[in-house]
Amino acid sequence: MADNEHEVVERQVGKGFEGHFDLDDAFSDGEDADYNLEFSSAAIRKHLAENPSWAGNHDQEDDGETEYSSARDHDTSISTFCLDGSSNSYSETRSSSSSPPPLTAEEQPDEQQVPQDFSDITLSEEPNANGHSASHEDTQEEDASASRDTSPPRDTSYPVVHIDISRSPPSRVIMSTGAESNGEGHQEDETVHPVSNVSSSYLPPPSHDAPPLPPSPSSPLPKSPTTPIVTSQRRQTYSAGPSAFQKVMSQTRPHFLPPKNRQEDQKHMADWQAMMKQSRAAEEKRRKALQERRLARELKIEQSMYKWEKEISSDWRVVYKNPNLRRLWWNGIPTKLRASMWQQAVGNALALSKDNYRNCFSRATRALSTGSFPAETLQTLEQDILSTLPSLHIFHPETGPLYQDLKDMLCAWVVSRADEGLGYVHGTAKIAGMILLNMKPQQGFIVMRNLLERHCMRSLYGSVAAKDDVEAYYRIFDTLLADCMPKIYFNFKQHQISPGAYLPDWLIPLFLDHLPFEACARLWDVLLLEGDSFLFRAALAVLAVLEPRLFFPDRQELLDLLRGENKAALEVAKREGRLLDGAKYDIYGVDEETLWERIDSMEDWWKESTWRRLTQRELPDL
């Protein structure tokens, strides 16, 4: 760049810019990463006003003064400084005799006395004939005279330079081609060109001796109150409908295949919607038919009340001798007779008195009042109640009518086990809740204690000492699974899934967490009659219903399915509007009819002799 084309800002000794600096480092202090620096005349004027030590010395007009401090000189018109970091001075554009000497420490201006006239600095002025820069007042007079002249004005405006550090270094400096207008603001053309397209007379290339760009982003120049730099911040809005991309995205073809034309895509989408509508209609029809068959079956059970009262109620053991009565029992016990039939089928092997519940409950009440009842046990008990048959809403802590009865019954059961050194087991609330639905707490407490004292249930509800018995029952189930459904057995072995990963979740609450309530009620009817062997038969039937879903290549997906947490099934259930507060296997379509079809299909395969042989082999002390 020619020395006589641009004037530069002289810096004071020990202050201001370094001798050389890179264009990308201009005004960089590494504080703000998202601020776009604007290298315009307004921003330079504001920044020089706030940093008077950067301002160069200027010649005075006609008063003969020798002080060149810009803080006391109202004639603040300067040209742009060289961006290549060279420290050009007035001595390079004029005779050396007119060069002002550097300021001493006494002559340096005070920052508090700096006038605000730096806002009038312009970059578009040329030095006058006398070698001095034209003042702001002279510029205004020349502009006014130029506006009165009818001849076309000569464009001598200096282009506005913008530095955007968010861009790559080659395109970081951009320059507008429009002319600046006199007034409060500058009006620029919309066309903006990179600095590489501008003649070198406007902007010299950066010095190669400049230090490298620091890793931290540059901080912005201070905002001027007269010409603030406004950054656009649009508030993100969310629409309830489909987005613009979703409206044009094809939903009938994967993204990695060539797109269809619009007519074909709309036709296939309409066909898919029609098929989904037919599928929902067929599912609703199947559900209504299933409900009608269940109601017809329950009506048939209620109509058999006279046969129950005449042949079974007087002596329930007759069902072991009469196959027809046994089949009648397997079809389900009438609701009115369920309490008495359960009491007789479970029996009272512990020889508990009728006052047993009252005694245990009084002990629990004293323990709760004195604070000796374990707080951790009480918390676990409360959490177990919250998950007990949530779809019925009768055990809810605030609105459930049987909540207090269930809590009292569980506290009494904890006290009854304290003498044996046993604590609460998560899942007991389901057992107690099912019993309370059919009988009073005094009767239900005796039934629950005797039911949980059966060998298989006691092993699951027992202490660590019963771990060997639990493992023995797992081996029995593995043997039955390998014999009944070898494909599922080998698939589980391949994924290293043992019965301990899913069987306790089924057996401890007696399937109440996973199967529908109607199916569980019928299972309980047969379980109390047949004993522990029916538990494993029912577990095999559940796996038979889930068999089409049990061949996942991933172990975690298989475990999620067994827990009732399969993501795909949950999404389908939500899309169909099904309630998810019931049994976990409702999302798989497991219902009473489907389950009993699998149980009845094992009639020819299941042998009680096989069960006895396996228990004698694995549990010789039973």
Disulfide bonds with the S-S distance in Angstrom:
none
